[in-house]
Amino acid sequence: MADTASDSNSSVFYGVRRQSLVWRIILYFASASLALAVSVGAAIAFWNYQQQLQTFEQRMNDIRSSYLESLGFSLWFYDEVQIRTQVQGIENLDAIAYVRVTDNLNLNIERGTRPHRDHIYEMDIEFNGRQLGKLEVAFDRDAVLDAAFQTAVSSIIAQLISMMLLASLLGTVVHRLINRRVRSMAEEVNDRLLSETYEPLSIRQSLAGDEIDILIEAFNSLSAQMNNELQQRTLAQQQLKTVNAELEDRVAERTLNLQRTVDELNHTLSELHNTQSKLIEAEKLSSLGGMVAGIAHEINTPLGLCITIHSYISDNYKLLCERFDSGQMRKQDFVEFNQMMDESLNILDKNLQRAAHLIKSFKQVSEDQTGEHIRDFILRDYLKEVMETLSPKLKQTQHSINIDCSPTLRLQTLPGAISQVITNLVMNSLLHGFENRNDGHIEIICAEERGNVVLRYRDDGIGLSDEAKQKIFDPFYTTKRGHGGTGLGMHLVYNIVNQRLQGEITLEETEQGTAFRLVMPKKIVVPEESMDEDA
């Protein structure tokens, strides 16, 4: 039992305090034995008590059969000595603690200590059919209980002694067959965990081939499998290191190639941006050049009329001078000359004002387009000036443009940017929307909304395809490829609205034609960097 005693102390395994399996089995067995012994003792005590009660009932029956008749005879003859002798005889019986005999007169013979009346048995004393008195007998319950308790205690003690011997024997057997072998297994497993090895256990298996032997065999099989997997994992790690080294070399090489490609793409992208900027500037200059040509054509008409009127006036003036020099001039000739001069001067005035107005509109629009200056202007008047610059294109057709704008709506922004946007939108309608048509209608509606200006541009042309709706603002997208279209017009409009006018432009759904919605602030704020560049 030395090994068993050593296992009584709590051991430390894997850094955690654990209770010995042997002592746990002994504790469980002892607890169960104690509970069983107490239960059996209590059952025995109860059984003994019931047996004593049955014995007392039997004695009561014996007293009825043996003493009641003689007591009746003694009472009839009033033999008090005999009655006392009989009472003492009853008291001497086992477990009788109290006896009393009374008659119907004053006789009262009592032996022992009187208990509670609930514990007293009463019997009538009769003689020749007449009741002469009563016999009272009480059972000694304390003696009965004490006897039953002593019997139960003796039984419990005997059972506890036997169960302690059995528990010791069981602990010894469990320690030798289970605990010692399990502890040896645990220690070897702990050593292998600390050394990170998975060798088979050195514990010899018993001849019985019990569950511990099965556990040892299963652990050895698991160790062999883990050794095999460990070797495979080590080999895989070595191969993985080799592959990682190769991959790192490849990644470094491809990273270098990718960096070169990125540098080339950045250079190409920079060139594309420069080219795009040049194309946008070319588009602006082309638009301005077309406007110049149109304005020049428009100015030629009033100027040609002025030259014609000037020649007509000169011829009539020479003819009047000749008549005056020859003395043939009449009053009627002078009156007709004055009438001709009034009409001619009136025609000259109208045509010169028309030319001056065209030149003023062209000058204002061209300055706005080529400059980046913010100024305050009335939107409706400026839109009309832009339409004046487009009149050469519009006069060749029957297209109409309706401007719905408040005459008091003022903006403080870049008028040239608005001119470029409206010009591009109108030219797109003329070239694309009204293709093969000569009677299109364009509507420009302006309104103030929450501190911004909302400009809606709509035509009733052929509209846009689904692809064109998706790519309308993409650079270099055009449906007139090979027919003079560069694909930069609407992209230029998008950049002007979003960057220079600090607004936004969207394509709106419409049942017929094409519609755009422009939202821009009434007053734009120019960043300080841009102001410095302009300076």
Buried (B, 14 or more C-beta within 10 A) or exposed (E): EEBBEEBEEEEEEEEEEEEBBBBEBBBEBBEEBBEBBBEBBBEBBEEBBEEBBEBBEEBBEEBBEBBBEBBBBBBBEEBEEBBBEBBEBBBEBEBBBBBBBBBEEEBEBEBBEBBEEEEBBEBEBBBEEEEBBBBBBBBBBEBBBEBBBEBBEEBBEEBBEEBBEEBEEBBBEBBEBBBBBBBBBBEBBEEBEEEEEBEBBEBEBEEEEEEBBEBBBEBBEEBEEBBEEEEEEEEEEEEEEEEEEEEEEEEEEEEEEEEEEEEEEEEEEEEEEEEBEEBBEEBBEBBBEBBBEBBEEBBEBBBEBBEBBEEBBEEBEEEBEEBEEEEEBEEEBEEEBEEBEEEBEEBBEEBBEBBEEBEEBBEBBBEBBEEBEBEEBBBBEBBBBBBBBBBBBBEEEEBEBEBEBEEEBBBBBBBBBBBBBBBBBBBBBBBBBBEEBEEBBBBBBBEBEEEBBBBBBBBBBBBBEEEBEEBBBEBEBBBEEEEEBBBBBBBBBBBBBBEBBBBEBEBEEBEEBBBBBBBBBBEBEBEEEEEEEEE
